[in-house]
Amino acid sequence: MKRLTANKTKMIRICREYGMAPKNALFTKASRTWWLEWIDVQSGCWKVTLTVCSGKPMLTITHDRKDEVKVIPMALLEQLGMIETVEVSL
């Protein structure tokens, strides 16, 4: 079974893939959801949340000017080391 995993470094990498450059970000984890929050002097407040919805990894980007949700390709997550394989014993 494959499972999504993240830490602050991996979250910053995925943000960079989508054109964001978090600096001095606060990293938080709750269950299987991770998020970064930071303030950029030029572009304002940001919050990026990574979670799974209906089996699809989603990146929610909340910003002063707009909000958007992106479905993240599994290939990108594997490339960034954000997928781990877990042995399931029955």
N, C-alpha and C positions, 0 to 999 in steps of 0.2 A: 504494500500500500504506500502511496506517496502522500507526503504531508508538507504543507507550507510552513516555512520557518523564517524568522527574521531577527535582526538585531539592528542597532543604530547604524553601523557601517553599511549594511545591506540596504537599509531604508534610504540612506543618502545616495547610494549607487542607483537605486531605481528612480529616485527623484531626478537625478542627473540625466537618466535616459529620457525623461519627459521634459527636459529643458529647465528644470529648477535647480537652484544652487543653495541649499540650506546651509546656513552658518550659525553656530551656537544654538542648534536645535535641541529642544527638549524631547527625549524619546520616552514613550510610554507603551506598556504592553498590558493587555487585559484578555485573558483566555487565548483565543486564536486570532486576536486583532492587535495590530501594532499601529502607532501613529507618531508622526513628528510634528512639532509646532515650532515656528520661528517667526521673527519679525525682521523684515528687510527694510532698511531705511528708504530705499528707492521705490519698492513695490508694495510695502505694507505687510499685513499679517497673513500667514500661511498655516494651513493644517492639512497634512496628507495622511490618509488612513488606508491601511492595507488589510483586507479581510477576504473571506470567501463567502459567496452568496450563490446558492443552488449549484455548488460544485465548481463555480468559476471564480478565479481570483480577481478581485476588483480593487482599483485604486481610486479613492475619492479625494479630489483636490478642492479644498475650500480656501477661497481667497477673497480679499476685500471687494474685488471687481466682478468675480464670477465663480461659480461652482461647476464642477464637472466630474463625471464618473467614467473611468476607462476600464475595459476588460483587458487584463494583461495576458499576453500569449505565454503558454507554458514553456515554450522554447526560451523566451527571455528570462523567465524565472530560473530555469535550469542553468542557463548561462551565468546568471548572477549568484548561483549557489543557494537559492532560496527554496529548493525542493529537496526533501530528504526521504529516503526510502525506509519504511518501518516494517519489520517482520511481524506478521500477525499469526499467533498460534491459536489453534482451535482446540 
